[in-house]
């Protein structure tokens, strides 16, 4: 499997470089419309430094925050410049083939107005997307669980996912979000995976500690791991660290809570089996010994195996992973890959909530979703 990942990684890197070459050529052409004497070697030197800054900062272990910021914002800018150039090339091809635009429109790579518009739009997208990323909203769901439990009619859960904490992460807004979560007076705080980006070093531990210490709930903090905790090979170490901070990590197991009135179940990530086939048990195996007449809440990082959860009499399944696509129009892919890529799905007594996540992966930009804290108000009054 490691060999397969290396092949896949090499292929993706080659594609990344080829697409950058295309964007670089078009960008050089664009800049020369405004400044014809621009030297190719000057442009390519600057372009390549920006283009490889994100990858180089990570693969070479530089861990320089300014390089990470430049590189991560560039990923978003590159993505939208690529879409713009491809769209413009398509228009030029259609016009040259079918002559569909008036000659006065000057559709082509020599039009200053087209490039000015592209620059303005890209800048606006980055500003708007950055605001969406760093200003999480509180999304509320009011659900009735069709079971009664003695002495309890209402519970408040707060779920967050996909923090992707690492040493270079800007955690100031996450620390503020943690205070907001505590101010909601939740009965339980639930972390639905991808808490850590990949590895656990001292800088990551410090940032995590600052966030977790701001989280308070009546009945505890529970978590599952996501695919990223397994990518770095630190799943056990991350589990131990979170447990030491007072977070109960559920790995293919359940806990009876509130004096046995409620079950919280946590599954190993859907992709964890790629690292060890025995990592993810069948849900029926995990639930052995559970009294299904009591409410069962399942944490599963990816909204996969939903049919299995429905058939196992799960009342509420909580997931993240999708980021709601994060960058428009990636949500078209996430919507096709999952039953839902955000929001609430209900079927009979089964409920599934998928969060777009509180943190970020890659560029600190959201254009197809917004960072969110999920507040779930449960009632237990039967049908």
N, C-alpha and C positions, 0 to 999 in steps of 0.2 A: 504493500500500500504506500509506503514511503517513496518507492521508485515511481509509482503512478503519480503521486503528488508532485514529484520533481519534474516529470514530463509535462504535466498540466501547467505547472508554474512556469516552465521554460516557454511553453507555447503562448501563455498569456503575456509573458514579458515581451516576446517577439511581436505579438499583435500590438501591445502597448507602444513599442518603439516605432512600428510602421505607421500607426495612426498619428503618432506625434510628428513623424517626418512629414506626413500629409498636411497636418495643421501648421507645422513650421513653414512649409513652402507657401501655403496660402497666406499666412501671416506676413511673411517677408514680402510677398506680392502686394499685400494690402498696405504695408508701411511705405513701400516705394511709391505708391500713389500719392502719399502725402510728402514724402521726402526721397526723391529719386536717387540722390547720391549715397544712400545707405549702403555700407559695405556688407557683403554676405558674411564674412568671417566674424564681424562684430556682432551681427544679429544672431548667428548660430551659437556663438560662445555664450551669449546671455540666455538665449532660448534653452540651450541644453542644460545650463546650470539650474534654471527654474524647473525644467521638465523632470530632471532626475533627483531633485532635492529631497522629495518625499521618500523615494525608494532608498537613496544613498544614506539618508539620515538613519534609516532603520537597519538596513543590511550591514552597514559599516559600524553600527553601534555608536554613532556620534551623539545621539540623544540631545540635539540642539533644538530648543523650543522654536527659535526663529526660523530655522530651516523647516521644521515640521509645519509651522503656520503658513509659510510661503508655499510649500509643496501641497498642503491639503487644500488651500484655497485655489491653487492652480488646477487641481484635479477637477473642481467644479467649473472653472473658467474654460479649461480644455474641453470638457464634455459639451458645453454649450457652443463653443466655437466650432467644434467638430460637427455638431448638428447644423449650425448655420452654414458652414462651408459646403457640406453635403447637399443641403437644400438649395443653395445658390448654384452649385454645379448641376443639379437636376433641372433647375429652371433654365440654365444656359443650354443644356442638352435638348430640352423640349423646344426651346425657342429656335435653336439652330435646325431642328428637324421639322418642326411644324409651323414655324414663324407665327407664334401665337401672341406675341407682345408687340405693341407699337414701337417703332424705331426710336421715338422720343423718350421711351422709358429707360433706355440705356442699361438693360439688364446685363451685367458683366462684372468682371473683376477690375475694371478701371473707373468705377463709379464711387466717388468719395462719399456721396450721401448714403450709399449702402453700407459702407464700412463704418461711418459715423453712427448710423442707426444700430449696427451690430454692437459697437462699443458701448453705446448708451444702454441698450437692452441687457447686455452681459453684466454691466456694472449694477444696474437696477436689480437684476436677478440675484447677484451676490449679496447685496444689501438686504433685500427682502428675505432671502433664504437664511442669512445669518440671524436676522431677528427671529424668524420662525424657530431656529435651532436653540437659541439661548433664552427664549421666553416661553417656557412650558405653560400649557393650559391645563386646567383641571377638568377632566371628562368624567361625568357622573352617570352611573347606571343604578336604577332602582329595580331590584329583582325580588320575586317571591320564590322561595324554595318550597316545593310541594311536600314538605315534611314538617312535623311539629316536634319540638324538643322542649323538655320540661324547664320552665322558668325563664326561657329566652324567646323573645319575639323578634328582636332586631339585632343585627350586627353590622358594623362598618369595617370593610376591608379597604386597604389602600395598596394598589399593586403598581410597581414600576419595573421596567425591564431595560435591557440593553444600555447599561451605563458605559461599558467599554472603557473602564478606567485603566490608565497607564501613566507612567511618570510624566509624560508630556501633555497630558490632558488638562484642559482648562476646567477645573472643578469648582470655581467660585459659584457658578450658577447652580451646580448640583448641591452644594452645601446650603444655599438659600432654599432650594427645592426641598431638601431634607427637613428644614425648619417648617416649611409650609405643610409638609406631610404630617409632622407632629402636631401642628396647630389644628389639624382636622380631627384630632382625638380618635384615632382608629383603634379598633379592637385588635386587629392584626395588620402587620405590614408584610407584604409578600413581594419577594424579588424573583422575577421570572427569567433569570439567566442572562448570560453575557455580561456579568457584573465586571469582569476583568477582560481587558483586550486580548491578552494571551499569556504573558508571563507575570510572575509576581516578584518584583524587586523592592528595595527599600522605599523608593520614591512612590511606587504604586501603593504599598502598604500604608504609607503616611497619608496619602490622599484618601484612601478608603476609610481609614480610621476617622478622619475629619468629617466624612459624610455620615458614617454609621453612628458616631457619637451624638449626632443631631436627630437621630431617629428614635422615637419613643412610641410605644403602643401598650395597650392594657394586657394583652396576652402573648406578646412576643413578636419576633421577626423570623420569618421562614424564607428559605431560598432554595432554588434549584440551579444547577449549572447549565450553561448553554454550550453551543459548539465552540466558541472561542476559548473557553477554559480548557478544552481538550486540545485545541490546536497547538497551544504552547507547551503541552505536556506537563502542566502544573496542576492538574485537577485535584489531586490529593493534597497538595500544599495549599492551594486556594481554599479548599474545604476546611482544613485545619485552622487556617488563619481566620476565616469567617466565624467558625465555631468559637474561637478564642475571643472574638468581639461580641459574643452573645447572640449570633445568628445561627439558627438551627438549619442545617443544610440537609435536605431530603434527597437521597440518591437511591431511587427505586425502592422506596419505603414509605410508610405512613406513620403519622402520630395521632393518638387520641388526645384531643385538647378539651379545655373547659370541662374537666372532670368527666371525660368520656362522652360528651354530648355531641362532639363534632370531629370529623376526620379531615386532616390535611395530608394529601398524598403528593409526593414529588417523584418525577421520572427523570432518569438519566436522559441526556439529549438524544434526539433522533439520530444524529450523526456519530454519537459516541461509539456505536458498534463498528464503525470503520477503523477505530483504533484497537478495539477488543470486542470480538463478536459476542462476548458474554456480558458486555457493559449494560445493555438495555433489556430488561426482562419483559415478558408479556404482562400486560396490565392485570389480567386475572391472577397471575402468580403473585404480583405485588399486593393485591387486595385480599389474599387469603386471610380469613379470620375477621374480616370487617363485617359489622352489622349494617346491612344496606338500608335498614329502616332509618338510620341516622344520616344527616347531611354529609356529603362527601365532596370535598373541593380538591381539584387536581391542578397542580402546577406542572406544566410541560412547556419548555422553552419554545419549541416550534409547533405551530398549529397543524401537526401531522397526526396520523392515526386517530382521527376524530371519530370514525365509525366504531373503533375499538372502545373509545371512551363512552360513547352513547350506549353501546351494548353492555358495558360494565356498570351501568346505573350511576354514572358520575352526574352529580347535580350541576356543578359549575367547573368548567375547565378554563384556565387562565394561561395565556401565551403571549409571546412577543415576537422577536426575531425578524419580522418583515420590514420594520422601520416605515411601513406604509409606502415603500418604494424609495423614500427619502428624496431622490432627485427626479423631477418630472422629465420624461414620461416612463420612468422605471416601474411605476405602480401598475402599468399595463402588464408587466411580467409577473409581479407579485400577485396580482389579482387572478392571473391564470394558473399560477403554481399552487395556490392555497384555496381552501373553501371560502375563507374570507381573509383579507390581508390587514383588516382593521375593524374595530367596532364589535357589534353584538350579533351573534347568530343563535337562534332558538329553534328547537324542535321538540315538541311535547314537553317533557320535564327537564330536558337537557339544555344547558346554557354554555356558550363559548364566547369569551371576550378576548380579543387580540389587540394588544396595545401597539401603537406606533413607536413606543420607546421614549425614554427620558434622555438618554445619551445619544452619541453619534458615532458613526463608523466612517473613517476617511475624511472627506471634506466637512467642515463645520457649517454645512448648508442644508436646509430643508426647503424644497420647492414643491413637493407633492404631499407633504404632511407637516405636522407641527409636533414638537416635543410635548410629551404629556405625562401627567400624573393621573392614574385611574382610581376614582373613588367609587366603591361599590356598596350600596346600601341594601342589605339583605333583610327580608322578613321571612318568618317561618310560621305560616298559618295554614298550610295544607292547601288543597284545591278549593 
